[in-house]
């Protein structure tokens, strides 16, 4: 799970860098779309990419925390969890 979190983190950094570049250079193509169908709130492409990068970064952080928490469990609890998942009784 840490590998997936690391991959998501790298993708998030790339998305945030691209969105920041779009915002700094005032990238404004002619085909902007409203957010969630609201015609009064038009977002630029840079803002959309920044929002997506932020959400991916949050997902990566949650995955990392779950992986760290799993590793921090005592060995007895991990063995009991594996036994309960396999369906065998000891």
N, CA, C and O of each residue as an XYZ file, in Angstrom:
360
protein
N       0.822     -1.189      0.000
C       0.000      0.000      0.000
C       0.876      1.267      0.000
O       0.478      2.314     -0.510
N       2.067      1.142      0.580
C       2.958      2.304      0.568
C       3.404      2.645     -0.852
O       3.588      3.813     -1.192
N       3.575      1.615     -1.671
C       3.970      1.873     -3.057
C       2.886      2.644     -3.798
O       3.178      3.585     -4.536
N       1.654      2.247     -3.599
C       0.544      2.953     -4.245
C       0.467      4.391     -3.742
O       0.223      5.310     -4.524
N       0.673      4.589     -2.449
C       0.669      5.943     -1.893
C       1.793      6.771     -2.482
O       1.618      7.957     -2.761
N       2.950      6.146     -2.672
C       4.077      6.861     -3.268
C       3.784      7.245     -4.714
O       4.097      8.358     -5.136
N       3.184      6.331     -5.473
C       2.822      6.633     -6.867
C       1.793      7.761     -6.916
O       1.919      8.686     -7.718
N       0.773      7.681     -6.055
C      -0.228      8.742     -6.007
C       0.407     10.068     -5.599
O       0.016     11.120     -6.105
N       1.374     10.032     -4.696
C       2.059     11.250     -4.283
C       2.829     11.888     -5.424
O       2.806     13.108     -5.589
N       3.509     11.072     -6.209
C       4.254     11.596     -7.355
C       3.297     12.197     -8.387
O       3.557     13.269     -8.934
N       2.193     11.498     -8.648
C       1.197     12.021     -9.592
C       0.610     13.332     -9.072
O       0.382     14.261     -9.847
N       0.366     13.408     -7.766
C      -0.173     14.631     -7.174
C       0.800     15.792     -7.336
O       0.387     16.905     -7.660
N       2.080     15.543     -7.115
C       3.078     16.604     -7.281
C       3.122     17.080     -8.729
O       3.209     18.280     -8.987
N       3.061     16.148     -9.667
C       3.064     16.531    -11.082
C       1.816     17.336    -11.445
O       1.904     18.330    -12.166
N       0.653     16.908    -10.946
C      -0.572     17.657    -11.214
C      -0.514     19.055    -10.597
O      -0.897     20.036    -11.235
N      -0.037     19.140     -9.363
C       0.052     20.448     -8.712
C       1.040     21.369     -9.437
O       0.796     22.570     -9.561
N       2.149     20.807     -9.911
C       3.120     21.617    -10.650
C       2.512     22.115    -11.964
O       2.701     23.274    -12.333
N       1.786     21.247    -12.669
C       1.158     21.638    -13.928
C       0.081     22.698    -13.695
O       0.005     23.682    -14.429
N      -0.747     22.495    -12.676
C      -1.784     23.474    -12.374
C      -1.204     24.817    -11.965
O      -1.715     25.869    -12.351
N      -0.127     24.775    -11.176
C       0.526     26.022    -10.772
C       1.115     26.744    -11.977
O       1.030     27.968    -12.079
N       1.719     25.975    -12.894
C       2.263     26.581    -14.108
C       1.145     27.225    -14.930
O       1.320     28.321    -15.463
N       0.003     26.550    -15.034
C      -1.127     27.111    -15.789
C      -1.627     28.401    -15.139
O      -1.972     29.352    -15.840
N      -1.670     28.440    -13.810
C      -2.130     29.638    -13.120
C      -1.132     30.786    -13.263
O      -1.530     31.930    -13.480
N       0.158     30.488    -13.145
C       1.179     31.537    -13.220
C       1.230     32.147    -14.616
O       1.391     33.359    -14.760
N       1.094     31.315    -15.642
C       1.181     31.814    -17.020
C      -0.161     32.313    -17.543
O      -0.256     32.729    -18.697
N      -1.195     32.277    -16.713
C      -2.536     32.722    -17.099
C      -3.034     31.988    -18.333
O      -3.561     32.596    -19.265
N      -2.858     30.676    -18.324
C      -3.320     29.827    -19.413
C      -4.848     29.864    -19.433
O      -5.491     29.355    -18.516
N      -5.426     30.456    -20.462
C      -6.881     30.620    -20.561
C      -7.366     30.217    -21.950
O      -7.533     31.076    -22.815
N      -7.595     28.928    -22.176
C      -8.138     28.545    -23.481
C      -9.602     28.943    -23.586
O     -10.215     29.334    -22.592
N     -10.157     28.848    -24.771
C     -11.529     29.262    -24.995
C     -12.579     28.266    -24.556
O     -13.770     28.580    -24.562
N     -12.162     27.069    -24.176
C     -13.152     26.043    -23.845
C     -13.190     25.757    -22.338
O     -12.897     24.642    -21.906
N     -13.542     26.743    -21.567
C     -13.675     26.553    -20.125
C     -15.062     26.018    -19.814
O     -16.032     26.329    -20.505
N     -15.140     25.225    -18.785
C     -16.410     24.608    -18.420
C     -16.797     24.994    -17.004
O     -15.931     25.262    -16.171
N     -18.090     25.024    -16.731
C     -18.520     25.324    -15.367
C     -18.261     24.138    -14.438
O     -18.262     22.983    -14.865
N     -18.043     24.446    -13.170
C     -17.835     23.414    -12.168
C     -19.187     22.881    -11.719
O     -20.045     23.658    -11.300
N     -19.391     21.589    -11.797
C     -20.625     20.919    -11.381
C     -21.858     21.463    -12.083
O     -22.954     21.406    -11.526
N     -21.704     21.986    -13.286
C     -22.847     22.443    -14.062
C     -23.367     23.815    -13.695
O     -24.374     24.249    -14.254
N     -22.718     24.519    -12.775
C     -23.155     25.849    -12.365
C     -22.628     26.870    -13.381
O     -21.419     27.093    -13.440
N     -23.492     27.490    -14.172
C     -23.013     28.411    -15.213
C     -22.464     29.717    -14.653
O     -21.865     30.491    -15.401
N     -22.646     29.986    -13.371
C     -22.153     31.224    -12.781
C     -20.762     31.081    -12.187
O     -20.160     32.080    -11.792
N     -20.239     29.868    -12.113
C     -18.918     29.627    -11.539
C     -18.057     28.901    -12.556
O     -18.049     27.672    -12.617
N     -17.332     29.675    -13.353
C     -16.471     29.127    -14.395
C     -15.049     29.053    -13.846
O     -14.520     30.042    -13.337
N     -14.437     27.879    -13.951
C     -13.066     27.686    -13.471
C     -12.124     27.560    -14.659
O     -12.479     27.004    -15.699
N     -10.923     28.085    -14.485
C      -9.916     27.913    -15.528
C      -9.349     26.504    -15.451
O      -9.552     25.789    -14.470
N      -8.640     26.122    -16.496
C      -8.031     24.797    -16.515
C      -7.008     24.637    -15.405
O      -6.900     23.559    -14.821
N      -6.255     25.685    -15.101
C      -5.259     25.621    -14.036
C      -5.885     25.352    -12.684
O      -5.361     24.557    -11.903
N      -6.993     26.000    -12.401
C      -7.686     25.779    -11.133
C      -8.225     24.358    -11.050
O      -8.152     23.722     -9.999
N      -8.762     23.866    -12.152
C      -9.286     22.503    -12.178
C      -8.176     21.493    -11.899
O      -8.377     20.540    -11.146
N      -7.015     21.695    -12.499
C      -5.891     20.777    -12.289
C      -5.377     20.895    -10.857
O      -4.984     19.888    -10.267
N      -5.369     22.090    -10.286
C      -4.946     22.251     -8.892
C      -5.900     21.532     -7.934
O      -5.457     20.910     -6.969
N      -7.194     21.615     -8.196
C      -8.174     20.915     -7.357
C      -7.964     19.403     -7.474
O      -7.981     18.695     -6.467
N      -7.769     18.911     -8.689
C      -7.547     17.477     -8.889
C      -6.259     17.027     -8.206
O      -6.233     15.972     -7.572
N      -5.200     17.808     -8.327
C      -3.943     17.469     -7.667
C      -4.075     17.453     -6.156
O      -3.486     16.603     -5.488
N      -4.838     18.382     -5.617
C      -5.068     18.405     -4.176
C      -5.825     17.181     -3.702
O      -5.500     16.609     -2.661
N      -6.833     16.774     -4.461
C      -7.598     15.578     -4.086
C      -6.743     14.315     -4.171
O      -6.861     13.428     -3.326
N      -5.889     14.230     -5.179
C      -4.995     13.075     -5.297
C      -3.980     13.082     -4.152
O      -3.628     12.022     -3.634
N      -3.508     14.265     -3.754
C      -2.576     14.356     -2.629
C      -3.239     13.908     -1.329
O      -2.610     13.233     -0.514
N      -4.488     14.274     -1.132
C      -5.220     13.832      0.063
C      -5.380     12.315      0.049
O      -5.214     11.665      1.081
N      -5.699     11.752     -1.109
C      -5.841     10.291     -1.215
C      -4.506      9.603     -0.907
O      -4.485      8.574     -0.232
N      -3.402     10.157     -1.391
C      -2.087      9.571     -1.122
C      -1.760      9.641      0.366
O      -1.210      8.690      0.923
N      -2.088     10.742      1.008
C      -1.826     10.878      2.445
C      -2.648      9.874      3.250
O      -2.143      9.282      4.204
N      -3.906      9.681      2.871
C      -4.747      8.712      3.585
C      -4.203      7.299      3.394
O      -4.147      6.522      4.347
N      -3.801      6.959      2.161
C      -3.235      5.634      1.921
C      -1.973      5.416      2.743
O      -1.775      4.337      3.302
N      -1.121      6.427      2.820
C       0.125      6.319      3.568
C      -0.172      6.117      5.057
O       0.457      5.282      5.708
N      -1.124      6.875      5.591
C      -1.469      6.736      7.005
C      -2.040      5.356      7.314
O      -1.732      4.778      8.356
N      -2.864      4.828      6.425
C      -3.414      3.486      6.627
C      -2.301      2.447      6.599
O      -2.303      1.522      7.410
N      -1.352      2.584      5.680
C      -0.242      1.632      5.591
C       0.629      1.697      6.838
O       1.042      0.658      7.353
N       0.913      2.885      7.325
C       1.738      3.034      8.522
C       1.007      2.467      9.733
O       1.622      1.836     10.592
N      -0.289      2.686      9.802
C      -1.055      2.174     10.931
C      -1.103      0.650     10.925
O      -1.057      0.018     11.980
N      -1.197      0.063      9.737
C      -1.181     -1.399      9.647
C       0.148     -1.969     10.122
O       0.177     -2.989     10.810
N       1.242     -1.317      9.760
C       2.560     -1.794     10.170
C       2.783     -1.613     11.666
O       3.547     -2.365     12.272
N       2.131     -0.637     12.263
C       2.349     -0.340     13.670
C       1.588     -1.284     14.595
O       1.831     -1.293     15.802
N       0.667     -2.079     14.045
C      -0.079     -3.016     14.885
C       0.867     -4.062     15.447
O       1.836     -4.441     14.790
N       0.596     -4.529     16.653
C       1.429     -5.594     17.221
C       1.347     -6.866     16.376
O       0.375     -7.084     15.653
N       2.368     -7.688     16.479
C       2.431     -8.917     15.676
C       1.280     -9.855     16.017
O       0.765    -10.534     15.128
N       0.861     -9.911     17.285
C      -0.249    -10.782     17.664
C      -1.542    -10.363     16.980
O      -2.311    -11.207     16.520
N      -1.776     -9.062     16.917
C      -2.992     -8.573     16.273
C      -2.958     -8.851     14.777
O      -3.989     -9.170     14.184
N      -1.779     -8.732     14.156
C      -1.674     -9.019     12.729
C      -1.926    -10.494     12.448
O      -2.603    -10.832     11.477
N      -1.386    -11.383     13.295
C      -1.597    -12.818     13.096
C      -3.071    -13.162     13.278
O      -3.620    -13.957     12.515
N      -3.711    -12.573     14.275
C      -5.137    -12.830     14.494
C      -5.960    -12.328     13.319
O      -6.935    -12.964     12.919
N      -5.568    -11.188     12.768
C      -6.289    -10.642     11.615
C      -6.135    -11.564     10.408
O      -7.101    -11.796      9.681
N      -4.934    -12.089     10.190
C      -4.720    -13.002      9.063
C      -5.520    -14.291      9.243
O      -6.086    -14.808      8.280
N      -5.568    -14.813     10.470
C      -6.340    -16.029     10.727
C      -7.826    -15.788     10.480
O      -8.509    -16.636      9.906
N      -8.320    -14.642     10.910
C      -9.752    -14.365     10.728
C     -10.092    -14.178      9.256
O     -11.201    -14.504      8.833
N      -9.168    -13.667      8.482
C      -9.427    -13.481      7.040
C      -9.369    -14.795      6.303
O     -10.101    -14.982      5.330
N      -8.508    -15.728      6.740
C      -8.366    -16.997      6.023
C      -9.474    -17.976      6.387
O      -9.711    -18.945      5.666
N     -10.150    -17.728      7.499
C     -11.263    -18.592      7.865
C     -10.842    -19.790      8.702
O     -11.700    -20.580      9.096
N      -9.563    -19.954      8.985
C      -9.104    -21.098      9.784
C      -9.185    -20.759     11.268
O      -9.014    -19.609     11.675
N      -9.444    -21.776     12.050
C      -9.529    -21.584     13.508
C      -8.376    -22.322     14.156
O      -8.017    -23.433     13.765
N      -7.813    -21.677     15.148
C      -6.679    -22.285     15.838
C      -7.091    -22.730     17.210
O      -6.274    -23.270     17.956
